[in-house]
Amino acid sequence: MNRIISTAISIISILSWATAARVSAAPAVEQWKIFELSFRQKAGQHPFDNIDSGCTFINGCDTVKVSAFYDGNDTYKIRFMPHKPGRWTYRTSGNSPKSNLRGSFDCLPASPGNHGPVRVNSLGFAYSDGTAYIPVGTTCYAWTHQPDSLIQLTLETLRNSCFNKIRMCIFPKSYDWNRNEPILYPFEGETGSWDFNRLNPAYFRNIEQCIASLDSLGIEADLIVYHPYDRWGFSKLDRETRDRYMQYVISRFSAFKNVWWSMANEYDFMDAYTEQDWKYHLEFFADNDPYDHLRSIHNGVKLYDHSDPNVTHVSIQAPDTDNAGNLCRTYCKPVIYDECRYEGNIPWVWGTLSGEEMVQKFWSGFLSGGFVGHGEVLLTDSSVAPEKSDEVLWWSKGGTLRGKSHEPIRFLKKILEKSPEGAKPVKGITGWQNYPTLGCDDKWFLVYTGRDIHRQMVLELPDDSDYEISLIDTWNMNVIPVEGRFRGRSIVPIKELPYMAIIITAVTN
């Protein structure tokens, strides 16, 4: 597959377990990129079981242990993402090789644009180097399971979009507008007779190439570990198979800096697993991921208990994005409405938002202290029943964006990126109406009036400063300055349109 992966993986050397202990020096690797060891050994009957071989990496007081994984064709690999510059030494361990392999490599400082993995920062997010990260995500559940030409088209669309996060399934998905068979399957065998002891390395290699391509575009891969939309038997795995699968996913994917873990899409629709199973899955990733990537779990109807200490941020399906502030206060964690309904025209109500309403949910959610995700299900052919249609919809297979919301979402993202550091939800500026408002130290405010239409607005501004005001037409993406300066209780003329916002800035002498 012709994908952009060279910036993500550095294959350093080919080693053999059978080789006697040696010390090897490897070329340098950039901070937060991938150092990889590859070695050959006769795999035997159960190459995915009991892989207790791994590697310990040491840099000063920092020690990181990673596990090996089987990549097919009698080949095993170890991947490591160095989190700080300097000389790293390593030593393999386990039943094989009988003699340990030792070596070292230099980690160079991150280059411009390489900010490392995303971490939680209070009720928001930041990259590991401290650079602010505002998640503006989209959903393409099954894009990695499509023909290569469609995968390439999806990547090109993402390259030209505003999205910096994408929700995507590890397992294939079976649902309306996605009835085609995937190109590859995660296990050896066929439907009804899968060999759950044998994962298919080629399947996971395809996904990691997509992850690497996303990384080259600056996009986070929010990987959905389980989901209910299945006709192959992958949503009802026993504990032993789940453990094997989860460890393989961690060993293979976790060294990519742009990985997030979502335990499930609509976990409460998966009858085979209990609440205790979901707690176990979250704990498994928390215990075994050496890089502590972000972890979430997404609901259908029943909200998960996000006070679980192994949940790093709240990922939910709900339409009331203006409730983000209440959820932030309840869980003391960042809140992402990864699914708030989709822009679309399909028969099902969750995919019938106009572009304007999709954008409205973004503005309402972001200005209430949360984050919002995009999705699109726009049909061009409405004559074919959903269960028989093979039309390519963005939310499922990717391809191209047909909707109207993504450009106004880009406009919002630019405004948020220019907002002062420390901006947070505030009350009182719009009086009893209490519209969603961000503020920063009485120096800057951003108000969103949503669907309401005003000829005038009464603003309760601080009376010790003068303010300049501009109106923002969020749908048409215009910024209109208002003449004059304002302070205290002020009457401000507003364009008589819905989906308006107001930006208020203190005048500095």
C-alpha positions as CSV (number, residue, x, y, z in Angstrom):
1,M,0.0,0.0,0.0
2,N,1.3,3.4,-1.0
3,R,0.9,5.2,2.4
4,I,2.9,7.9,4.2
5,I,4.6,5.8,6.9
6,S,8.3,6.7,6.7
7,T,8.0,9.5,9.3
8,A,6.4,7.2,11.9
9,I,8.7,4.1,12.1
10,S,12.4,3.7,12.1
11,I,13.4,0.1,11.6
12,I,16.7,0.0,13.3
13,S,18.1,-3.5,12.9
14,I,17.4,-7.1,12.2
15,L,18.4,-9.4,15.1
16,S,18.1,-13.1,15.7
17,W,17.1,-14.7,19.0
18,A,19.5,-17.5,18.2
19,T,22.5,-15.1,18.1
20,A,24.8,-15.0,21.1
21,A,24.6,-12.0,23.4
22,R,26.0,-8.9,21.7
23,V,26.1,-5.2,22.2
24,S,24.9,-3.2,19.2
25,A,24.8,0.5,18.5
26,A,21.9,1.8,16.3
27,P,21.3,4.9,14.4
28,A,19.5,7.8,16.1
29,V,15.8,8.0,16.5
30,E,13.8,11.2,17.1
31,Q,11.9,11.7,20.3
32,W,8.4,10.2,20.3
33,K,9.0,8.3,17.1
34,I,9.6,4.5,16.9
35,F,12.7,2.4,17.6
36,E,12.0,-1.1,16.3
37,L,13.8,-4.4,16.8
38,S,13.0,-7.2,14.4
39,F,14.1,-10.8,14.8
40,R,13.4,-14.3,13.4
41,Q,12.6,-17.4,15.2
42,K,10.6,-20.6,14.4
43,A,7.1,-19.7,15.5
44,G,5.6,-23.1,16.3
45,Q,1.9,-23.8,16.7
46,H,1.0,-21.0,19.0
47,P,3.0,-17.9,18.2
48,F,0.6,-15.5,19.8
49,D,0.5,-17.3,23.2
50,N,3.0,-17.0,26.0
51,I,5.1,-14.3,24.4
52,D,7.0,-13.4,27.6
53,S,9.9,-12.1,25.7
54,G,10.3,-8.3,25.7
55,C,12.8,-5.5,26.1
56,T,13.8,-3.1,28.9
57,F,14.9,0.4,27.7
58,I,16.8,2.6,30.1
59,N,17.8,6.3,30.0
60,G,19.2,7.6,33.3
61,C,16.5,7.0,35.9
62,D,13.8,6.3,33.3
63,T,13.0,2.6,32.6
64,V,10.4,1.4,30.1
65,K,9.5,-2.3,29.5
66,V,7.8,-3.3,26.3
67,S,6.5,-6.7,25.0
68,A,7.3,-8.5,21.7
69,F,4.6,-9.4,19.2
70,Y,4.5,-11.9,16.3
71,D,4.4,-10.3,12.9
72,G,4.1,-13.5,10.8
73,N,6.6,-15.4,8.7
74,D,8.6,-16.5,11.8
75,T,9.2,-12.8,12.6
76,Y,8.9,-11.1,16.0
77,K,9.1,-7.4,16.7
78,I,9.6,-5.0,19.6
79,R,8.6,-1.4,19.3
80,F,9.6,1.4,21.6
81,M,8.7,5.1,21.7
82,P,11.4,7.1,23.5
83,H,9.9,10.0,25.5
84,K,13.1,11.9,26.1
85,P,16.4,12.7,24.3
86,G,19.7,11.1,25.2
87,R,21.3,7.7,25.1
88,W,18.9,4.7,25.6
89,T,20.3,1.3,26.3
90,Y,18.2,-1.9,26.0
91,R,18.3,-5.5,26.9
92,T,16.0,-8.3,25.8
93,S,14.6,-10.8,28.3
94,G,12.4,-13.9,28.5
95,N,12.7,-17.6,27.7
96,S,14.0,-16.7,24.3
97,P,16.6,-15.8,23.5
98,K,18.6,-17.9,25.9
99,S,21.3,-15.3,25.7
100,N,20.2,-11.7,26.1
101,L,20.7,-9.1,23.4
102,R,22.0,-5.7,24.4
103,G,22.3,-2.5,22.6
104,S,21.9,1.3,22.5
105,F,20.7,4.1,20.4
106,D,20.6,7.9,20.6
107,C,17.3,9.8,20.8
108,L,17.4,13.2,19.2
109,P,15.1,16.1,20.3
110,A,11.8,16.3,18.6
111,S,11.7,18.2,15.3
112,P,9.2,21.1,14.7
113,G,5.7,19.8,14.5
114,N,6.4,16.7,16.6
115,H,4.8,17.4,19.9
116,G,4.4,13.9,21.3
117,P,1.4,12.1,22.6
118,V,-1.7,14.0,23.7
119,R,-2.3,14.1,27.5
120,V,-5.0,15.4,29.8
121,N,-4.4,19.0,30.9
122,S,-7.0,19.8,33.7
123,L,-10.3,19.9,31.8
124,G,-8.6,20.0,28.4
125,F,-5.8,18.5,26.5
126,A,-2.2,19.3,25.6
127,Y,0.6,17.5,23.8
128,S,3.5,16.1,25.8
129,D,5.7,19.1,25.1
130,G,3.0,21.5,26.5
131,T,1.6,22.6,23.2
132,A,-2.2,23.1,23.4
133,Y,-4.4,20.5,21.7
134,I,-8.0,21.2,20.9
135,P,-9.7,18.0,19.7
136,V,-11.8,18.6,16.6
137,G,-12.6,15.1,15.6
138,T,-14.6,13.2,13.1
139,T,-15.9,9.6,12.8
140,C,-15.0,7.0,10.1
141,Y,-15.7,3.7,11.7
142,A,-14.6,1.3,9.0
143,W,-12.4,3.3,6.7
144,T,-9.3,1.1,7.2
145,H,-11.3,-2.0,6.0
146,Q,-12.0,-0.7,2.5
147,P,-10.0,-1.0,-0.8
148,D,-6.8,0.8,-0.9
149,S,-8.1,3.4,-3.4
150,L,-10.8,4.4,-1.0
151,I,-8.3,4.5,1.9
152,Q,-6.1,6.9,-0.1
153,L,-9.1,9.1,-0.9
154,T,-10.0,9.3,2.8
155,L,-6.5,10.3,3.7
156,E,-6.5,13.0,1.0
157,T,-9.8,14.3,2.3
158,L,-8.4,14.4,5.9
159,R,-5.3,16.1,4.7
160,N,-7.4,19.0,3.5
161,S,-9.8,19.1,6.4
162,C,-9.7,20.7,9.8
163,F,-10.0,17.4,11.8
164,N,-7.2,16.4,14.1
165,K,-8.8,13.3,15.6
166,I,-10.7,10.4,14.0
167,R,-12.7,7.6,15.7
168,M,-12.1,4.3,14.0
169,C,-12.8,0.6,14.7
170,I,-10.1,-2.0,15.0
171,F,-12.6,-4.8,14.2
172,P,-14.6,-4.7,11.0
173,K,-18.1,-3.3,11.2
174,S,-21.4,-4.7,9.9
175,Y,-24.2,-2.1,9.6
176,D,-26.4,-0.3,7.0
177,W,-24.2,1.2,4.2
178,N,-21.4,-1.1,5.3
179,R,-22.4,-4.6,4.3
180,N,-19.3,-5.3,2.1
181,E,-16.8,-7.8,3.4
182,P,-13.5,-6.3,4.7
183,I,-10.4,-6.9,2.7
184,L,-8.8,-8.7,5.6
185,Y,-9.9,-10.4,8.9
186,P,-8.4,-10.1,12.4
187,F,-8.2,-13.9,12.9
188,E,-7.2,-16.8,10.7
189,G,-10.0,-19.0,9.3
190,E,-13.5,-17.9,8.1
191,T,-16.9,-17.0,9.5
192,G,-18.1,-19.8,11.7
193,S,-14.7,-21.4,12.1
194,W,-12.3,-18.7,13.2
195,D,-9.1,-19.9,14.9
196,F,-9.1,-17.4,17.7
197,N,-5.7,-18.6,18.8
198,R,-4.2,-17.2,15.7
199,L,-4.4,-13.4,14.9
200,N,-3.8,-12.3,11.4
201,P,-0.7,-10.0,11.3
202,A,-1.5,-8.7,7.8
203,Y,-4.8,-7.3,9.2
204,F,-3.1,-5.4,11.9
205,R,-0.3,-4.3,9.7
206,N,-2.9,-2.6,7.4
207,I,-4.3,-0.7,10.4
208,E,-0.9,0.4,11.7
209,Q,-0.1,1.8,8.2
210,C,-3.3,3.8,8.5
211,I,-2.3,5.0,12.0
212,A,1.1,6.0,10.7
213,S,-0.4,7.9,7.8
214,L,-2.7,9.8,10.2
215,D,0.3,10.7,12.3
216,S,2.0,12.2,9.3
217,L,-1.1,14.4,8.9
218,G,-1.1,15.4,12.6
219,I,-4.3,13.4,13.3
220,E,-4.9,11.4,16.4
221,A,-6.2,7.8,15.9
222,D,-8.9,7.1,18.5
223,L,-9.0,3.3,18.2
224,I,-12.2,1.6,19.1
225,V,-11.3,-1.8,20.7
226,Y,-14.8,-3.4,20.7
227,H,-18.2,-2.6,19.1
228,P,-21.5,-4.4,18.7
229,Y,-22.0,-4.2,15.0
230,D,-20.8,-7.6,14.0
231,R,-21.7,-10.6,11.9
232,W,-18.5,-12.5,12.3
233,G,-18.4,-13.4,16.0
234,F,-15.9,-10.7,17.1
235,S,-18.2,-9.1,19.6
236,K,-18.5,-12.2,21.8
237,L,-15.0,-13.3,22.5
238,D,-14.1,-15.3,25.6
239,R,-11.7,-13.8,28.2
240,E,-8.7,-15.7,27.0
241,T,-9.2,-14.5,23.4
242,R,-9.8,-10.9,24.5
243,D,-6.6,-11.0,26.6
244,R,-4.6,-12.2,23.6
245,Y,-6.2,-9.7,21.3
246,M,-5.8,-6.7,23.7
247,Q,-2.1,-7.5,24.5
248,Y,-1.4,-7.8,20.7
249,V,-3.0,-4.5,20.0
250,I,-1.0,-2.8,22.8
251,S,2.3,-4.4,21.8
252,R,1.8,-3.6,18.2
253,F,0.2,-0.1,18.2
254,S,1.1,1.6,21.5
255,A,4.5,2.9,20.2
256,F,2.6,5.2,17.8
257,K,2.4,8.6,19.5
258,N,-1.0,9.5,18.0
259,V,-2.9,6.5,19.5
260,W,-5.9,6.8,21.8
261,W,-7.8,3.8,23.2
262,S,-11.6,3.8,23.2
263,M,-12.7,0.6,24.9
264,A,-16.0,0.5,23.0
265,N,-18.4,2.2,20.7
266,E,-21.8,1.9,22.4
267,Y,-20.5,-0.5,25.1
268,D,-24.0,-0.9,26.6
269,F,-25.3,-2.5,23.4
270,M,-22.8,-5.4,23.8
271,D,-24.8,-8.0,25.8
272,A,-21.9,-10.5,25.9
273,Y,-19.9,-8.3,28.3
274,T,-20.8,-7.0,31.8
275,E,-19.9,-3.8,33.6
276,Q,-17.1,-5.8,35.3
277,D,-15.7,-6.8,31.9
278,W,-15.5,-3.2,30.9
279,K,-13.7,-2.3,34.1
280,Y,-11.4,-5.2,33.4
281,H,-10.7,-4.0,29.8
282,L,-9.9,-0.5,31.0
283,E,-7.6,-1.8,33.7
284,F,-5.9,-4.1,31.2
285,F,-4.9,-1.2,29.0
286,A,-3.9,1.0,32.0
287,D,-1.7,-1.8,33.3
288,N,-0.1,-3.0,30.0
289,D,0.3,0.2,27.9
290,P,3.8,1.4,28.7
291,Y,3.0,4.9,27.4
292,D,-0.3,5.5,29.2
293,H,-2.2,6.6,26.2
294,L,-5.6,8.3,26.7
295,R,-8.4,5.9,27.5
296,S,-12.2,6.3,27.2
297,I,-15.4,4.3,26.7
298,H,-18.4,5.4,24.6
299,N,-22.1,4.7,25.4
300,G,-25.2,4.1,23.4
301,V,-27.9,4.9,26.0
302,K,-26.5,4.3,29.4
303,L,-23.7,6.6,30.4
304,Y,-20.6,4.7,31.8
305,D,-19.4,5.6,35.2
306,H,-16.6,7.9,34.1
307,S,-15.3,8.2,37.7
308,D,-13.5,5.0,37.0
309,P,-9.8,6.0,37.6
310,N,-8.7,4.2,34.4
311,V,-10.9,6.5,32.3
312,T,-8.8,9.6,31.3
313,H,-11.6,11.6,29.7
314,V,-15.4,11.4,29.2
315,S,-16.4,10.2,25.7
316,I,-20.2,10.2,25.2
317,Q,-23.0,9.9,22.8
318,A,-25.6,12.6,23.6
319,P,-27.2,15.5,21.8
320,D,-27.2,18.1,24.6
321,T,-23.7,19.5,24.1
322,D,-24.5,22.5,26.2
323,N,-24.5,20.2,29.2
324,A,-20.7,19.7,28.9
325,G,-20.0,22.0,31.8
326,N,-22.1,19.9,34.2
327,L,-20.3,16.7,33.1
328,C,-16.9,18.4,33.6
329,R,-17.9,19.3,37.1
330,T,-19.3,15.8,37.8
331,Y,-16.3,13.9,36.7
332,C,-13.5,16.5,36.9
333,K,-12.3,15.3,33.5
334,P,-12.4,16.6,30.0
335,V,-15.6,15.8,28.1
336,I,-15.8,15.0,24.4
337,Y,-19.2,14.5,22.7
338,D,-17.8,12.1,20.2
339,E,-21.3,11.5,18.9
340,C,-23.9,14.2,19.2
341,R,-25.9,13.0,16.1
342,Y,-24.6,13.5,12.5
343,E,-25.2,15.8,9.6
344,G,-27.2,13.8,7.2
345,N,-30.4,12.8,5.5
346,I,-30.8,9.0,6.3
347,P,-34.0,7.4,7.6
348,W,-32.6,7.1,11.2
349,V,-33.0,10.2,13.4
350,W,-29.4,10.1,14.6
351,G,-28.3,11.0,11.1
352,T,-30.6,13.9,10.2
353,L,-29.0,17.1,11.4
354,S,-28.7,20.0,9.0
355,G,-25.2,21.4,8.6
356,E,-26.3,24.5,10.6
357,E,-27.4,22.3,13.5
358,M,-24.2,20.3,13.4
359,V,-22.3,23.5,13.7
360,Q,-24.6,24.7,16.4
361,K,-23.7,21.7,18.6
362,F,-20.0,22.4,18.1
363,W,-20.4,26.0,19.2
364,S,-22.6,25.2,22.1
365,G,-20.4,22.3,23.4
366,F,-17.1,24.1,23.1
367,L,-18.3,27.3,24.7
368,S,-19.8,25.2,27.5
369,G,-16.4,23.8,28.4
370,G,-16.4,20.5,26.4
371,F,-15.4,19.3,23.0
372,V,-17.5,18.0,20.1
373,G,-17.0,15.4,17.3
374,H,-18.3,15.5,13.7
375,G,-20.0,12.9,11.7
376,E,-21.6,12.8,8.2
377,V,-24.2,10.5,6.6
378,L,-25.4,12.2,3.5
379,L,-27.0,10.0,0.8
380,T,-27.0,10.9,-2.9
381,D,-29.1,7.8,-3.8
382,S,-32.2,7.5,-1.7
383,S,-33.9,4.8,-3.8
384,V,-32.1,1.8,-2.3
385,A,-33.0,0.3,1.1
386,P,-30.3,1.0,3.7
387,E,-29.6,-2.7,4.3
388,K,-28.9,-3.1,0.5
389,S,-27.1,0.1,-0.3
390,D,-23.4,0.1,-0.9
391,E,-23.1,3.9,-1.1
392,V,-20.0,5.3,0.5
393,L,-20.9,7.4,3.5
394,W,-18.1,9.3,5.4
395,W,-19.2,8.1,8.9
396,S,-18.6,4.5,7.8
397,K,-16.3,4.1,4.9
398,G,-14.7,7.5,4.5
399,G,-14.1,8.8,1.0
400,T,-15.1,12.5,0.6
401,L,-17.0,15.0,2.7
402,R,-20.3,16.0,1.1
403,G,-21.8,18.1,3.9
404,K,-21.7,21.8,4.7
405,S,-20.7,21.7,8.3
406,H,-17.0,21.0,8.1
407,E,-15.9,24.4,6.8
408,P,-17.8,26.4,9.5
409,I,-16.2,23.9,12.0
410,R,-12.8,24.8,10.6
411,F,-13.8,28.5,11.2
412,L,-14.6,27.8,14.8
413,K,-11.4,25.9,15.3
414,K,-9.4,28.9,14.1
415,I,-11.2,31.2,16.6
416,L,-10.6,28.8,19.5
417,E,-6.9,28.5,18.6
418,K,-6.6,32.3,18.8
419,S,-8.4,32.5,22.1
420,P,-6.4,33.5,25.2
421,E,-4.7,30.8,27.2
422,G,-6.8,30.1,30.3
423,A,-10.2,30.9,28.6
424,K,-13.0,28.9,30.4
425,P,-16.8,29.0,30.8
426,V,-18.1,32.0,32.6
427,K,-21.6,33.3,33.6
428,G,-23.3,36.6,33.9
429,I,-22.2,38.4,30.7
430,T,-25.6,37.8,29.1
431,G,-27.6,38.2,32.2
432,W,-30.4,35.8,33.0
433,Q,-30.3,34.3,29.5
434,N,-26.9,32.7,30.4
435,Y,-25.8,31.9,26.9
436,P,-22.7,29.6,26.6
437,T,-19.7,32.0,27.2
438,L,-16.0,31.6,27.4
439,G,-14.0,34.3,29.3
440,C,-10.5,35.1,30.4
441,D,-9.7,37.5,33.3
442,D,-12.4,40.0,32.3
443,K,-10.2,40.8,29.2
444,W,-11.9,38.6,26.6
445,F,-15.3,37.0,26.2
446,L,-16.8,34.8,23.5
447,V,-20.7,34.4,23.6
448,Y,-22.8,32.1,21.5
449,T,-26.6,32.9,21.1
450,G,-27.5,29.7,19.2
451,R,-30.8,29.5,17.5
452,D,-32.2,32.7,19.1
453,I,-32.6,35.8,17.0
454,H,-31.9,39.2,18.4
455,R,-32.0,42.8,17.1
456,Q,-30.3,43.9,20.3
457,M,-28.4,42.2,23.1
458,V,-28.0,43.5,26.7
459,L,-24.5,42.6,27.9
460,E,-23.4,42.9,31.6
461,L,-19.8,43.9,31.0
462,P,-17.3,44.9,33.8
463,D,-17.5,48.7,34.3
464,D,-13.8,49.3,34.8
465,S,-12.7,48.7,31.2
466,D,-13.7,49.7,27.7
467,Y,-14.5,46.8,25.3
468,E,-14.5,46.4,21.5
469,I,-17.1,44.1,20.1
470,S,-17.4,42.1,16.9
471,L,-20.3,39.9,15.7
472,I,-19.6,36.5,14.3
473,D,-21.9,34.9,11.8
474,T,-20.9,31.3,12.6
475,W,-22.5,29.8,9.6
476,N,-21.4,32.2,6.9
477,M,-18.1,32.6,8.6
478,N,-18.1,36.4,8.8
479,V,-16.7,38.7,11.5
480,I,-18.5,42.1,11.7
481,P,-17.1,44.9,13.9
482,V,-19.6,46.9,16.0
483,E,-18.9,50.7,16.1
484,G,-18.0,52.3,19.4
485,R,-16.7,51.1,22.7
486,F,-18.7,49.5,25.5
487,R,-18.5,49.1,29.3
488,G,-20.9,48.1,32.1
489,R,-24.5,47.4,31.1
490,S,-24.5,47.8,27.4
491,I,-27.1,47.5,24.6
492,V,-25.4,46.0,21.5
493,P,-27.0,45.8,18.0
494,I,-27.1,42.3,16.6
495,K,-27.8,41.0,13.1
496,E,-31.2,39.3,13.1
497,L,-29.9,35.9,12.3
498,P,-29.7,32.6,14.2
499,Y,-26.3,31.0,15.0
500,M,-24.6,34.3,16.0
501,A,-21.7,34.7,18.3
502,I,-20.2,37.8,20.0
503,I,-16.5,38.4,20.7
504,I,-15.7,41.0,23.3
505,T,-12.1,42.3,23.8
506,A,-10.9,44.8,26.5
507,V,-9.2,47.8,25.0
508,T,-5.6,48.1,26.2
509,N,-4.0,51.5,26.5
